[in-house]
Amino acid sequence: MRAVLALLFIALSIAASGACAAVSWKHPAQVARATGVDLMALARSLRALPVEARLAELARRSPPESWEHRLAHELASAADPRAKIAAANDLLVEIEQRLDVGAGWPRASARLSALSSLLLATLSFLAQAGPSVIVLVLGAGAAGAIASAAAGRAGRAGASRKREAIDALVDVVMGPLDGAPRAPSAAPRRSRRARP
């Protein structure tokens, strides 16, 4: 009976840790899919074009249902500079929400993996399953927590790179809004929310 309980506790710990890690790694994948193409490379190539041709080229190079294609369409259809700014801001809010969806999953999964393994280790101890079972249960939980934390770091780093690329692309396609070149000291538009 103890052997069956030991196998059950180990299997449950491995399953819980694996599920937590799998859920955690969905966030970096979502961040990677938030836009259709490499925005930094696209921004660099668009910078070489005249300002008037950038939006049309962005629409041509980006996948039809992508965020960057919608950016090109919305900015091209804007009537004046204020409408361009409003359209860009609306799309920046949308992409920020996409980057933030699931950002808390890795942290919650790490906690859940650790707590479930502690619970299963406690049950293993109470069932007198033996120290090797307790160590295996705790090891599986620690592995799940470490994998979840790594997913969180990967998601945050990917979102940061994506935000920088989005900022570069918006800066390139918006161009000077009043017909005059921008002053180098002007603060860049940021796609992320202000942090306190």
SVG drawing of the C-alpha trace seen along z (x, -y; Angstrom):
<svg xmlns="http://www.w3.org/2000/svg" viewBox="-10 -73 29 75">
<polyline fill="none" stroke="black" stroke-width="0.4" points="0.0,0.0 2.9,-2.4 4.5,-1.8 1.2,-2.6 0.9,-5.8 4.5,-6.7 4.0,-6.3 0.8,-8.3 2.4,-11.2 5.4,-11.3 3.1,-11.1 0.9,-13.9 3.9,-16.1 5.4,-15.6 2.0,-16.2 1.4,-19.4 4.8,-20.7 4.7,-19.9 1.3,-21.6 2.5,-24.7 5.6,-24.9 3.5,-24.4 1.1,-27.2 4.0,-29.5 5.7,-29.1 2.5,-30.3 3.3,-33.9 6.6,-34.2 4.9,-32.5 2.1,-35.1 4.6,-37.9 6.4,-36.5 3.1,-36.3 1.9,-39.9 3.2,-41.2 3.7,-39.6 7.3,-40.4 10.6,-41.6 9.7,-45.2 13.2,-46.4 14.5,-45.3 11.4,-46.7 11.8,-50.0 15.5,-50.2 14.5,-49.4 11.7,-51.9 13.9,-54.6 15.8,-54.6 12.6,-55.5 11.0,-59.0 8.5,-59.7 5.6,-59.7 6.3,-56.2 6.8,-54.6 3.2,-53.8 2.5,-52.2 5.6,-50.1 4.7,-49.1 1.3,-47.9 2.9,-46.0 5.5,-44.2 3.3,-43.3 0.9,-40.4 -2.7,-41.5 -4.2,-40.8 -1.1,-41.9 -0.9,-44.8 1.7,-46.6 -0.6,-46.3 -3.4,-47.9 -1.0,-50.6 -0.2,-51.4 -3.9,-51.4 -5.0,-53.6 -2.2,-56.2 -2.7,-56.4 -6.5,-57.0 -6.0,-59.7 -7.1,-63.1 -4.6,-65.3 -1.7,-65.0 -4.0,-64.9 -6.0,-62.0 -2.7,-60.2 -1.6,-60.6 -5.0,-59.4 -4.9,-56.3 -1.3,-55.5 -2.2,-55.8 -5.2,-53.6 -3.1,-50.9 -0.3,-51.3 -2.8,-50.6 -4.0,-47.6 -0.6,-46.1 0.3,-46.9 -2.7,-44.9 -1.6,-42.0 1.9,-42.0 0.5,-42.1 -2.0,-39.3 -0.7,-36.3 2.2,-38.2 1.2,-36.9 0.9,-33.3 4.5,-32.3 4.6,-33.8 1.3,-32.1 2.5,-28.8 5.8,-28.9 3.9,-29.4 1.4,-26.7 4.1,-24.3 6.0,-24.9 2.8,-24.8 1.5,-21.6 4.8,-19.9 4.8,-21.0 1.3,-19.6 2.2,-16.3 5.5,-16.1 3.5,-16.6 1.0,-13.9 3.9,-11.6 5.4,-12.2 2.0,-11.5 1.6,-8.3 5.1,-7.3 6.1,-6.9 9.8,-7.3 12.4,-10.1 13.2,-9.3 9.6,-9.9 9.5,-13.2 12.7,-14.3 11.4,-13.3 8.1,-15.1 10.0,-18.2 12.4,-18.0 9.6,-17.8 8.0,-20.8 11.2,-22.8 11.8,-21.9 8.3,-23.2 8.9,-26.4 12.3,-27.0 10.8,-26.4 7.9,-28.8 10.3,-31.5 12.4,-31.1 9.3,-31.5 8.5,-34.7 12.0,-36.1 11.8,-35.1 8.3,-36.7 9.5,-40.0 12.6,-40.2 10.6,-39.4 8.0,-42.0 10.7,-44.6 12.4,-43.9 9.0,-44.0 8.2,-47.4 11.5,-48.8 10.8,-47.6 7.3,-49.0 8.6,-52.4 11.1,-52.4 8.5,-51.5 6.0,-54.1 8.7,-56.7 9.7,-55.9 6.2,-55.8 4.8,-58.8 7.6,-61.0 7.6,-64.7 4.0,-65.6 4.3,-69.3 6.6,-69.1 9.7,-70.1 12.4,-67.7 12.1,-66.7 14.5,-68.1 17.0,-65.5 16.1,-66.3 12.4,-65.4 11.3,-62.6 10.4,-59.4 6.8,-58.0 6.7,-54.9 4.4,-52.0 4.5,-50.9 2.5,-52.3 4.2,-54.7 5.4,-52.8 5.3,-54.5"/>
</svg>
